[in-house]
Amino acid sequence: MQLSIIFSAKINKSLIKSTLTIIINFFAKWAKLYDYVKFFLFPLRWKATKFLQKHLPSSAKRILDVATGTGSQAFEIAKLGYEVVGIDLSPEMLKQAEKKCSPDLKLKFLHADATSLPFSDNSFDSASISFGLHDMPYEIGIAALKEMKRVIKKKGKILIVDYMEPKKHPVAKISNLIISLYETKNYHPFIKRGLDSYLKEVNLRIKDETNFLGIFQIVIAG
């Protein structure tokens, strides 16, 4: 579970307030342990990174990672030589993410608003979001995707990594029962709607997709 947003005034204020409270409280408590909890997902991070690279032109340089959390996905992408900017809501998460920065990586992290990104149109070659959409109320997730679409170049691709919907894989039918026990209240609406509905709402479609263990979906949208 990870999320990286300060919500803009365009979205319902009561929704913003309640969501911010949940996010800030959760990640302030778990930021230092987050990388350890997610350590077993390293193979997924690497597979998603290589899957994204396969769909990027050789000229691609700049990539934005939204809902960066402790920066695990951003770090893996940066290791391939790309200039990566990760944004997140939680100061505690960003402190952990910044530990991944090093002189040999073009990697930096910012406290920014995913629904009103501080970047000009077409300023990135690609964007990614990992384990973020299932934590967001629907309208916030849509707003974040619209902004990601705005800041990438016209033919840019968006990498989305999240839980697999049970209807898409038999393993997900079983894992969904377990995941439902610990995920936030936004998980069930996300699974019920399906990623396709989010993409359709923002005029994106799946260009390619794969999965990891049948539990997680890795999608390239454009």
MIDO-24132 format. One line per field, with one value per residue (C-alpha): residue number from 1; residue in three letters; x, y, z. Coordinates in Angstrom, 2 decimals, always signed. Layout:
# residues N
num: NUM,...
residu: ALA,...
X: X,...
Y: Y,...
Z: Z,...
***
This chain:
# residues 222
num: 1,2,3,4,5,6,7,8,9,10,11,12,13,14,15,16,17,18,19,20,21,22,23,24,25,26,27,28,29,30,31,32,33,34,35,36,37,38,39,40,41,42,43,44,45,46,47,48,49,50,51,52,53,54,55,56,57,58,59,60,61,62,63,64,65,66,67,68,69,70,71,72,73,74,75,76,77,78,79,80,81,82,83,84,85,86,87,88,89,90,91,92,93,94,95,96,97,98,99,100,101,102,103,104,105,106,107,108,109,110,111,112,113,114,115,116,117,118,119,120,121,122,123,124,125,126,127,128,129,130,131,132,133,134,135,136,137,138,139,140,141,142,143,144,145,146,147,148,149,150,151,152,153,154,155,156,157,158,159,160,161,162,163,164,165,166,167,168,169,170,171,172,173,174,175,176,177,178,179,180,181,182,183,184,185,186,187,188,189,190,191,192,193,194,195,196,197,198,199,200,201,202,203,204,205,206,207,208,209,210,211,212,213,214,215,216,217,218,219,220,221,222
residu: MET,GLN,LEU,SER,ILE,ILE,PHE,SER,ALA,LYS,ILE,ASN,LYS,SER,LEU,ILE,LYS,SER,THR,LEU,THR,ILE,ILE,ILE,ASN,PHE,PHE,ALA,LYS,TRP,ALA,LYS,LEU,TYR,ASP,TYR,VAL,LYS,PHE,PHE,LEU,PHE,PRO,LEU,ARG,TRP,LYS,ALA,THR,LYS,PHE,LEU,GLN,LYS,HIS,LEU,PRO,SER,SER,ALA,LYS,ARG,ILE,LEU,ASP,VAL,ALA,THR,GLY,THR,GLY,SER,GLN,ALA,PHE,GLU,ILE,ALA,LYS,LEU,GLY,TYR,GLU,VAL,VAL,GLY,ILE,ASP,LEU,SER,PRO,GLU,MET,LEU,LYS,GLN,ALA,GLU,LYS,LYS,CYS,SER,PRO,ASP,LEU,LYS,LEU,LYS,PHE,LEU,HIS,ALA,ASP,ALA,THR,SER,LEU,PRO,PHE,SER,ASP,ASN,SER,PHE,ASP,SER,ALA,SER,ILE,SER,PHE,GLY,LEU,HIS,ASP,MET,PRO,TYR,GLU,ILE,GLY,ILE,ALA,ALA,LEU,LYS,GLU,MET,LYS,ARG,VAL,ILE,LYS,LYS,LYS,GLY,LYS,ILE,LEU,ILE,VAL,ASP,TYR,MET,GLU,PRO,LYS,LYS,HIS,PRO,VAL,ALA,LYS,ILE,SER,ASN,LEU,ILE,ILE,SER,LEU,TYR,GLU,THR,LYS,ASN,TYR,HIS,PRO,PHE,ILE,LYS,ARG,GLY,LEU,ASP,SER,TYR,LEU,LYS,GLU,VAL,ASN,LEU,ARG,ILE,LYS,ASP,GLU,THR,ASN,PHE,LEU,GLY,ILE,PHE,GLN,ILE,VAL,ILE,ALA,GLY
X: +0.00,+1.53,+0.28,+1.82,-0.49,-1.49,-4.92,-5.82,-8.77,-10.62,-11.60,-14.26,-12.83,-14.31,-12.88,-9.50,-9.53,-10.50,-8.07,-5.18,-5.71,-5.65,-2.57,-0.49,-1.23,-0.52,+2.73,+4.08,+3.84,+5.13,+7.58,+10.74,+9.46,+7.90,+10.89,+11.22,+7.54,+7.85,+11.24,+9.74,+8.31,+11.75,+11.31,+8.01,+9.65,+12.39,+9.96,+7.81,+10.86,+12.06,+8.51,+8.38,+11.79,+10.61,+7.96,+10.14,+11.90,+15.69,+15.38,+13.46,+15.23,+12.84,+10.34,+7.93,+7.03,+3.76,+2.91,+6.59,+6.42,+9.94,+11.04,+11.50,+10.07,+11.75,+15.06,+14.82,+13.98,+16.84,+19.28,+18.69,+20.08,+16.88,+16.38,+13.61,+11.53,+9.42,+6.64,+4.95,+2.65,+4.33,+7.44,+8.37,+8.20,+10.27,+12.95,+13.29,+13.19,+15.99,+18.31,+18.23,+19.73,+23.38,+25.79,+25.65,+21.85,+19.76,+17.12,+15.32,+12.18,+9.69,+6.72,+4.09,+0.41,-0.52,-3.77,-1.95,+1.58,+4.20,+5.44,+4.69,+2.87,+4.90,+7.84,+8.39,+8.85,+6.89,+5.26,+4.61,+2.42,+2.84,+0.37,-1.21,-4.53,-6.10,-5.50,-7.10,-10.77,-11.94,-12.14,-8.65,-7.24,-8.83,-7.42,-3.95,-4.09,-5.20,-2.24,+0.16,-1.21,-0.77,+2.88,+4.09,+4.78,+2.08,+3.06,+4.38,+3.44,+2.23,+3.29,+0.68,+1.42,-1.35,-3.38,-4.83,-8.59,-10.02,-11.83,-8.49,-6.64,-7.60,-4.82,-6.20,-9.52,-7.74,-5.31,-8.16,-9.65,-6.43,-5.71,-9.22,-8.35,-5.70,-6.14,-7.89,-11.55,-10.64,-9.37,-12.79,-14.12,-10.89,-11.18,-14.89,-14.49,-11.38,-8.40,-9.98,-12.70,-10.12,-8.25,-11.40,-12.39,-9.16,-9.06,-6.24,-6.16,-4.03,-1.20,+0.36,+0.06,+1.55,+1.39,+3.47,+2.41,-1.16,-1.54,-0.28,-0.94,+1.69,+0.13,+1.43,-1.22,-1.20
Y: +0.00,+3.32,+6.70,+10.02,+12.93,+16.25,+16.76,+19.90,+22.11,+20.87,+17.68,+17.36,+18.94,+16.44,+13.59,+15.29,+15.80,+12.25,+10.68,+12.89,+11.98,+8.26,+8.49,+10.74,+8.72,+5.38,+6.28,+8.29,+5.07,+2.57,+4.51,+3.07,-0.50,-0.14,-1.28,-4.40,-5.23,-4.81,-6.50,-9.71,-7.70,-6.88,-9.39,-7.68,-4.24,-5.49,-7.26,-4.11,-1.97,-4.21,-4.38,-0.58,-0.35,-2.67,-0.12,+2.98,+4.46,+4.63,+8.42,+8.24,+10.02,+11.39,+9.32,+10.40,+7.99,+8.93,+7.48,+6.72,+5.79,+4.81,+5.05,+1.34,+1.47,+4.79,+3.34,+0.32,+2.51,+4.90,+1.96,+1.57,+5.07,+7.10,+10.45,+9.71,+12.03,+10.46,+12.37,+11.53,+12.96,+11.56,+13.40,+10.26,+8.14,+10.68,+10.60,+6.86,+7.30,+9.86,+7.27,+5.56,+8.58,+8.38,+10.29,+7.56,+7.73,+10.49,+10.17,+12.74,+12.95,+15.78,+16.53,+17.25,+17.12,+14.25,+15.97,+19.19,+18.22,+21.01,+20.14,+21.51,+19.56,+16.91,+17.21,+13.47,+10.57,+8.22,+7.89,+5.11,+4.41,+1.29,+0.19,+3.63,+3.48,+0.86,+3.18,+6.22,+7.16,+6.80,+10.49,+11.12,+8.21,+9.58,+13.05,+11.59,+9.63,+12.72,+14.64,+11.81,+11.79,+15.57,+15.67,+12.85,+13.27,+12.56,+8.95,+8.38,+5.28,+4.89,+1.90,+0.76,-1.92,-2.99,-5.90,-8.25,-8.33,-11.81,-11.96,-11.80,-14.69,-17.76,-17.13,-13.63,-15.15,-16.72,-13.90,-11.39,-13.09,-12.53,-9.04,-7.96,-8.58,-5.86,-3.34,+0.01,+0.68,+1.86,-1.58,-3.16,-0.36,-0.53,-4.28,-4.07,-1.30,-2.77,-0.93,-0.86,+1.48,+3.93,+3.98,+4.39,+7.40,+9.21,+8.05,+5.58,+1.93,-1.07,-1.45,-4.48,-6.36,-9.17,-10.32,-11.47,-14.74,-14.09,-11.71,-8.46,-6.89,-5.00,-2.79,-0.44,+2.15,+4.79
Z: +0.00,-1.03,-2.05,-2.99,-3.29,-1.84,-3.28,-5.23,-4.39,-7.48,-5.65,-2.93,+0.23,+2.69,+0.63,+0.61,+4.37,+5.27,+2.78,+3.86,+7.50,+6.77,+4.55,+6.79,+9.92,+8.26,+6.54,+9.46,+11.46,+8.88,+6.69,+8.29,+7.95,+4.52,+2.48,+4.63,+4.22,+0.46,+0.15,-1.19,-4.09,-5.51,-8.40,-9.26,-9.26,-11.58,-13.92,-14.14,-14.85,-17.68,-19.04,-19.16,-20.79,-23.56,-24.49,-24.35,-27.37,-27.24,-26.97,-23.66,-20.80,-18.15,-16.18,-13.45,-10.65,-8.93,-5.50,-5.14,-1.44,-0.37,-3.99,-4.74,-8.27,-9.04,-7.87,-10.16,-13.15,-12.38,-12.27,-16.01,-16.61,-16.82,-15.08,-12.59,-10.44,-7.70,-5.97,-2.69,-0.05,+3.05,+4.32,+6.25,+3.10,+1.18,+3.87,+3.30,-0.48,-0.45,+1.06,-2.33,-4.07,-5.04,-7.31,-9.96,-10.27,-11.85,-9.16,-7.04,-4.94,-4.49,-2.26,-4.92,-5.84,-8.15,-9.10,-10.01,-10.94,-10.87,-14.34,-17.77,-20.48,-22.30,-19.90,-19.32,-21.70,-19.48,-16.05,-13.57,-10.57,-8.43,-5.76,-5.71,-7.52,-5.25,-2.28,-3.87,-3.90,-7.51,-8.39,-7.01,-8.98,-12.13,-11.47,-10.92,-14.17,-16.08,-14.74,-15.56,-19.09,-19.35,-18.34,-20.59,-24.28,-26.84,-27.48,-23.96,-21.98,-18.41,-16.31,-13.80,-11.22,-8.87,-7.59,-10.19,-10.45,-9.60,-12.94,-14.77,-13.14,-11.08,-8.53,-7.95,-6.91,-3.95,-3.16,-3.19,-0.12,+1.81,+0.52,+1.48,+5.13,+5.37,+2.55,+2.85,+2.13,-1.38,-2.38,-2.92,-5.19,-7.20,-7.70,-8.49,-11.07,-12.63,-14.05,-17.51,-16.25,-14.90,-18.19,-20.24,-18.12,-19.06,-22.69,-22.22,-23.15,-22.35,-24.87,-23.24,-19.97,-17.96,-14.35,-11.43,-9.79,-10.93,-7.97,-9.42,-12.82,-14.78,-17.42,-20.08,-20.97,-23.65
***
